[in-house]
């Protein structure tokens, strides 16, 4: 089964109530049953503001994928790709291993 994996850009689009992204979320949830969001991405975007009501609704349809179980592979990927963005590395690892 192929699952969808959302990154920060997707969450920001959902937060802004982007109709196209909402359609993508609904279609992905219907087709795969699970829409995955790395927990580091949620932390990157979430601020707990009332203006994030649409994002809160969207996250109800998603499964958070823990950062804790992947810390070493994420760090290794950052080292191999010479980047410090652990969120992007987390998204990549989740997409490859679970998406």
Backbone torsions as a table, in degrees:
resi	resn	phi	psi	omega
1	UNK	NA	132.2	176.6
2	UNK	-91.6	130.3	178.6
3	UNK	-112.4	153.1	176.3
4	UNK	-86.0	143.6	176.4
5	UNK	-124.5	124.1	-178.5
6	UNK	-99.2	143.1	176.0
7	UNK	-108.3	-174.7	-176.9
8	UNK	-61.8	-38.7	179.1
9	UNK	-60.4	-40.0	178.4
10	UNK	-65.8	-42.6	179.7
11	UNK	-65.3	-38.8	178.4
12	UNK	-64.9	-39.7	177.4
13	UNK	-63.4	-41.9	177.2
14	UNK	-64.1	-40.7	177.9
15	UNK	-60.1	-35.7	179.9
16	UNK	-84.6	6.3	177.7
17	UNK	61.7	39.2	178.3
18	UNK	-67.6	116.9	-175.8
19	UNK	-61.0	-39.5	-178.9
20	UNK	-65.2	-41.2	179.5
21	UNK	-69.0	-35.7	175.7
22	UNK	-62.9	-39.6	177.8
23	UNK	-63.9	-40.5	177.5
24	UNK	-62.3	-45.1	179.7
25	UNK	-60.7	-47.5	-178.8
26	UNK	-63.4	-42.8	178.9
27	UNK	-64.6	-44.5	179.6
28	UNK	-62.9	-41.9	179.1
29	UNK	-65.0	-38.8	-179.6
30	UNK	-69.3	-42.6	-176.3
31	UNK	-76.4	-42.3	-172.8
32	UNK	-102.9	-21.7	-177.6
33	UNK	86.1	-25.0	179.4
34	UNK	-137.1	132.2	172.4
35	UNK	-114.2	119.7	-174.8
36	UNK	-96.6	140.5	175.2
37	UNK	-133.7	115.9	176.1
38	UNK	-57.2	136.5	-177.1
39	UNK	-60.3	-30.8	178.2
40	UNK	-65.5	-31.4	178.2
41	UNK	-70.3	-41.2	176.9
42	UNK	-60.2	-45.3	179.2
43	UNK	-61.8	-35.5	-179.4
44	UNK	-66.6	-33.2	-172.9
45	UNK	-102.1	-35.3	-171.5
46	UNK	-71.8	130.7	176.9
47	UNK	-125.6	-6.4	176.8
48	UNK	73.8	19.2	-178.8
49	UNK	-83.3	147.1	174.6
50	UNK	-58.3	-23.3	178.4
51	UNK	-70.1	-9.0	179.7
52	UNK	-97.9	23.8	-179.6
53	UNK	-58.2	-41.1	179.6
54	UNK	-64.8	-39.7	177.6
55	UNK	-65.2	-41.6	177.9
56	UNK	-59.5	-41.8	176.9
57	UNK	-62.2	-43.5	-179.0
58	UNK	-62.7	-43.0	-177.4
59	UNK	-65.4	-19.5	175.3
60	UNK	-65.4	-20.5	-179.0
61	UNK	-99.9	8.9	-174.6
62	UNK	-120.9	159.4	175.1
63	UNK	-112.0	123.1	177.8
64	UNK	-78.4	133.3	178.4
65	UNK	-104.4	120.6	-174.1
66	UNK	-61.2	141.5	175.2
67	UNK	-76.5	-35.6	-171.8
68	UNK	-55.4	-38.9	-175.7
69	UNK	-77.5	-8.2	-173.5
70	UNK	-122.3	12.9	-171.7
71	UNK	-58.7	-42.7	-178.7
72	UNK	-68.7	-48.8	177.4
73	UNK	-60.2	-35.1	178.3
74	UNK	-65.5	-46.4	178.0
75	UNK	-61.5	-40.8	179.1
76	UNK	-64.7	-40.8	178.4
77	UNK	-63.8	-41.4	176.8
78	UNK	-60.2	-41.1	178.7
79	UNK	-64.9	-44.1	-179.3
80	UNK	-66.4	-34.2	-176.4
81	UNK	-98.7	2.1	178.8
82	UNK	54.1	48.4	176.3
83	UNK	-126.1	160.9	175.6
84	UNK	-113.5	3.1	-177.2
85	UNK	-83.2	94.5	-177.3
86	UNK	-69.6	-26.8	178.4
87	UNK	-65.3	-46.6	178.0
88	UNK	-62.6	-40.8	178.2
89	UNK	-63.9	-39.6	178.7
90	UNK	-63.2	-44.1	177.3
91	UNK	-59.0	-45.2	-178.9
92	UNK	-62.8	-44.9	-179.3
93	UNK	-64.1	-43.7	179.4
94	UNK	-63.2	-44.4	-179.5
95	UNK	-60.7	-42.4	-177.6
96	UNK	-72.9	-40.4	-174.1
97	UNK	-90.8	-25.3	-174.4
98	UNK	-132.5	-13.3	-171.5
99	UNK	-88.0	NA	NA
